[in-house]
Amino acid sequence: MVELTQTLAATDERKALLRNLLEYRRVLAGDGYVSGIQFIDGSFVENVEATALRAPRDIDIFSILNRPAKYAGADAALLQAGGVFWHERVANRDQNKATLNLDTYAVLVEELDLGSLLRHVMYWQSLFSHQRDTFAWKGFVAIMLNAADDDAAAALLGNA
């Protein structure tokens, strides 16, 4: 997150999107999602200001997460609350888009067999490796969940 912030926080719009990404990551950590990886993509990782003469509108995120430890062997009520949290906060693309300008998609490693996990990774890699309009090859960013790095990145961004 520190390197991403140092590299892409060049404008107020980009800083706002990075703050939203950090907020999303805080929400995840707050429920115990502390292990996983996020693939970051979209116009945010491109020089869209030069190529399209506009600021990035959102950040596209595909998260591969490990289930929080608190859910291992948990009772039915806690598991139900965890399911609600997952659907309302982690994987609620519409809400995250409306409130944070984040286009979020997520999977839990523990709910997938190896073949399904690989299909998800291959799908998102193929989607994220090309520009939507031109189909030109491009890259994306992979970031591990790490609260200490998030705190350091937030410090770099300063106050809103």
N, C-alpha and C positions, 0 to 999 in steps of 0.2 A: 504494500500500500504506500509505503514511503516513496519508492521509486516511481510508482504510478502518479502520485501527487506531484513529485518534483518535475516529472516529465509533462504532465497534461493539465496542470492547474494554471494555464496561461491567461485565462479570462475570468471575469466574474461569473459568467454562465457555467463555465467548467468547474469552478470552485464550488458553486451551489450544487451541481450534480455530484461532485465528490463528497460533499457533506451529506447528501442524501444516501449515497452508497455506504458511507460510514454509519449513518443512522440505521440502515437496514442490517448491517453487520452487527451493530449493538443489539438490535432486536433479536437476532439469531442467538447471540451470546447470552442474552438475558434469559433465554429458555434452555440454555445448555448446549446449543449447537456451536461447539468450539473446535470441531474437527471436520475438515472438508476443504474443498477447492471450488473457486468460482472462476468461470470463464467470462471475461469482460469483452464486449464487442459493440458494434454499431458505429455510427458516425463519431461517437465519442473518442474512439481510438484512431480516428483518421484526422487529417487536416481539412475538415469540412468547411472551415472558415475560408480557406483558399479555393477549394474545389467547387463548393456550392454557394459560396458567399452568404453563409448563415452559421449560426452557432449550433452545436449539437443540441437536440431536443430531449434526449434521454440517454440512458445507459442500458444496453442489453446485457442480461446476466443469466447464465446457466450455472446453478449450484449443484454440486454433488456433495451431499452431507452425510455424516455419520450420525446415527440416532444418539441423543443425549444419554449419558450414563444413568440419569435419574429414571429413565423409562425401562431399564433392564429389570425385569421381574416386578414391575410396578403393578399396583392394583388397578382394577377396571376403571375407577373414577379418574385416576391420574392419566391412564392411557387415553381415556375419552377426552380429557382436557388437552392432552398433547395433540390429539387428532384435530381438535378444534383450532388450536394455535397454528398447526401446520397449514390447515386450509384457509384460515382467516388472515394469517400474517406472512408465513413463509412463502406459500405457493399461490397467494391470491394476486394474480397478475393484474387484474383490473384495479384493485385497491392500491397496489404498489405503484402502478402507472399514474393513477390520479393524485396520490398524495406525495410520492417521492420522485416522479418522473423516471422510474426504473421499470424496465420490461423484464420481469422476473420469471424464471422457470427453475424448478428444483426437483431433485430425486433423492430418496434415501437409499444409501448403499445396502442397508440391511433388508430392504424390501425387494431387491432385485437379484436374480441369478446372474452369473457372469455374462451370459449371452445377452441378456436384457440391458445390463449396464454398458456393455460394449456397443450395442445398437444405439443407445442414447448418446454416448460419447461420439460415435462416428457421425450420427445425424447432426449434432451441434457443431462438430468440427467442420463438416462439409458446409453447413449453413454459414458459420462464422468466418470461413476462409475466403469468401467471395463478397464483393460489393453487390448489394441488392440490385442496383440499376444497371451497372455495366458488366457485372459478372467477373470483373478483374480480380485476380488473386490479391489477397491481403492477409494480414495477420490478426491475431487477437491476443489478449493478455490472460494469463492464468495466475491467480493469486490464492494462496493458502489462507484459511481463516487463522488470524493471529491477533489477539486483542492488543498486545503491546505495540505491534506495528500500526494498528488502527489508531491508537492513542498518539503515536509519533506523527502520523499523517495528519491527524486532527490539529495537532499543535502547529504543523507547517501551514495549515490553512488559516489559522487564527480565528478570530470572531467573525461572524457574518456581517 
